Amino acid sequence: MAFEDNVFINCPYDDRYKSLLRPLLFTVVRSGLNPRLALEGMDSGEARINKIVGLIKGSKYAIHDLSRIQAKSAGEYSRLNMPFELGLDVGCRLFGAGGLKTKKCLILEKEPYRYQAAISDLSNSDIAVHHNDPVRLMTAVRDWLVCEADVELPGPSGLIDTYVDFMTDTLVDLMGKGFEKEEATALPIPELMKYMRRWVASNT
């Protein structure tokens, strides 16, 4: 898809985040836009930083979730990938030319104001808070896309119902193809997005 249709997703990929990542991706797909993220391809020979820079430059929109930047235990390093990629995206917008200056981003966090202790330069920025709740996250992403990308989406409750329908239908479909339930809920990102696009095309 074209630059104007791409949404770069900068988020954690650990198992704890899957309950947030799936509805986030679905909301973008349902909007008619194209989610772009590092895990969309599985080529081990491509340098990750080169892939990320290419995705950022090729996407007018970006969603950055900073909810996992804090270390979970004493002696553990903080996770800096997400703020690093946010910085790349903001820099691309500030110093780029042409269409890059039209880039827009949504920043997500788990709790209000917590990010200011880690990245004070974001003070006075509009941050959406989801409290690790998939419904809050879907609503924040939905509202941002409607306002900034001028897309049409159902209201938050209707969108959530649609997502539940997708998950139910896809689970039944996959189990009919020989998947165990645990396997069906752990699809690789490229395969998951294929099912999302197919379902949305047939059901909306």
Residue, then its C-alpha position, 0 to 999 in steps of 0.5 A: m500500500a501507499f505511504e498514506d495508507n500505512v500505520f507503523i506499529n511500535c510495541p512489545y512482542d512478548d506473550r503478555y502483550k498479545s492480548l493488546l496487540r491483536p485488537l490493536l492490529f484488528t482496529v487498524v485493519r478494520s479501518g482500511l489502513n495497513p499495519r506495518l511492523a517488524l514482525e510482518g516478515m520473517d527474513s532472518g537475513e535482514a538487519r532489524i534496524n534497516k527494516i524498522v527505518g524503512l517501515i517508519k519512512g514508508s508510513k504516514y501514521a504510527i502508533h507507539d506503545l511505551s507501556r513496557i519501558q520500565a524494568k520489571s525487577a531490580g537489576e533488569y535493564s529498561r526496555l528502550n526499543m520502543p522509545f528509540e523507535l518513537g525518536l526515529d519516527v519524530g526525527c523523520r517528521l521533523f527533519g524529513a522532506g515532502g510527505l514525511k512532514t505530514k506524518k502523525c503519531l499516537i503515543l500509548e501508555k499504561e498509566p497517565y504521566r508515568y512516561q514523564a519520568a522516563i522521557s520528559d521531552l514528551s511533557n505536554s504531549d497528548i498521550a492515550v492511556h489504556h491501563n493494559d485493557p484491550v477495550r481501552l486500547m481499541t477505543a483510543v486507537r479507534d478515536w485517533l484513526v477517525c480524527e487523524a486519518d479521516v476513516e470511518l469506523p463503528g462506535p467503540s462498542g460496535l468495534i469491540d463486538t466485531y473483534v470478538d466475532f472475528m476471534t470466534d470465527t477464526l478460532v472455529d475455522l482454524m480448529g477445523k483445519g487441524f489447529e489446537k486452540e493454543e496454536a490458533t491463538a499463537l499465529p505468527i503475525p503475518e498469518l494473523m493479519k492475513y486472516m484479519r484482512r480476509w475476515v474484514a473483507s467478507n464481513t464488513 
